[in-house]
Amino acid sequence: MTFKSLERTTLQLSLIALSSLYVNGAYAQSNAEVAASPATPEACVALESNAERLACYDILFKVPEAAKETFVSERQAAQEIKPEPTEKLTLKEKVGHAFTDRLFAVEAPKLNPNLSLLDSRWELSQESKLGTWNIRGYQPVYLMPGYWTSDKNERPSSPNENNTVQEGNEQNLKSMEAKFQLSLKTKAVENLFGNNGDIWLGYTQSSHWQVYNEEESRPFRETNYEPEASLVFRTNYELLGLNWRMLGLTFNHQSNGRSDPLSRSWNRVMLNLGFERDNFALMLRPWYRFEEDAKDDNNPDIKNYMGRGDLTAFYRHNDHDFSLLLRHSLKGGDDSHGAVQFDWTFPINGKLRGTLQVFDGYGESLIDYNHRATYVGLGVSLMNWF
């Protein structure tokens, strides 16, 4: 290679280098301009440098400071009002909420136990709950030294021959005797379904004592034992001008604990509907008797005498309590039987209260389930019903 050739080649390389520097400089200047003020996202994509490309995006999508502050404040406000995540509910809690919210769909009524008769008796509202295993009164508790009947049942009978007293074995009874009743209940389970549904256990014992029958050694003529278990729900509906306060289901056993031929017993499931208004309460109880084997049934026709349901109306005026019980077989013809009972509790002196009871019809006690008579009793009340 001659000197002139080498000189020409060197000149050519210098020109190429200068061109490259110019082009790269222009390109870099172009990238800087694009990064400084990009027109479109595509302009940012064309940048090779990651740093320049990210800077381009930041400039292109830059949010004004005022808008940024507004966005942050709104997001903070949204987080503040966002409810905290709730704890997972147990299966019992889920069933409880669904049961109370959907089946009853009512707010828990804020009742005053001193004004609401049913609430004072069954602890219906949340404010009235007293917890479990507290003993309290159930049915009326009283002692009647004088209890007179118009027709003594000295030869109890039943369609079952094994439960019929034969001739010659009649009882020697007095028309005047004493009667007393003990009745208590306690709450075993509270708020079984959500904030509703209580299980109550009750026991009632009613005795007829031939205390004036000295000839027969003053025996107890009849004692009825009545244990039961009830599931009680609070309701809060208006119906026919009354407040429907409670709904319950009761499994009831009643017997006199005696041997044949004087043995009497039956088992029932009852529906309890409780209504009230001011000083008036109404309890409706239709029931179904669990049938027994005909050979072992002490009283196969008891439903046609002691009925298939009862209705109790209660009214309080000042310190006087009045109640009326109606019971019927709900059948016509020869099977149409029933009973009516009136009770009046009145003040005597201080906390001492008297009670008057009048009964007419069938089934004043289990041994007299198919015997009709009128009974009148006078005594003292030991515990208020409501």
Salt bridges, closest charged atoms under 4 A:
GLU65 OE2 - LYS68 NZ 3.78
GLU123 OE2 - ARG136 NH1 2.89
GLU123 OE1 - LYS187 NZ 2.56
ASP151 OD2 - HIS371 NE2 3.75
GLU154 OE2 - LYS152 NZ 3.68
GLU177 OE2 - ARG221 NH2 2.96
GLU190 OE2 - LYS187 NZ 2.65
ASP198 OD2 - LYS129 NZ 2.56
ASP198 OD2 - LYS187 NZ 3.80
GLU222 OE1 - ARG258 NH1 3.21
GLU226 OE2 - ARG268 NH2 3.56
GLU276 OE2 - ARG245 NE 3.12
GLU291 OE2 - LYS303 NZ 2.79
GLU292 OE2 - ARG289 NH2 3.53
ASP297 OD1 - ARG289 NH2 2.87
ASP310 OD2 - ARG285 NH2 2.70
ASP321 OD1 - ARG316 NE 2.90
ASP321 OD2 - ARG353 NH2 3.58
ASP360 OD2 - ARG372 NH2 2.95
GLU364 OE2 - LYS179 NZ 2.79
GLU364 OE1 - HIS208 NE2 2.78
ASP368 OD2 - ARG221 NH1 3.20
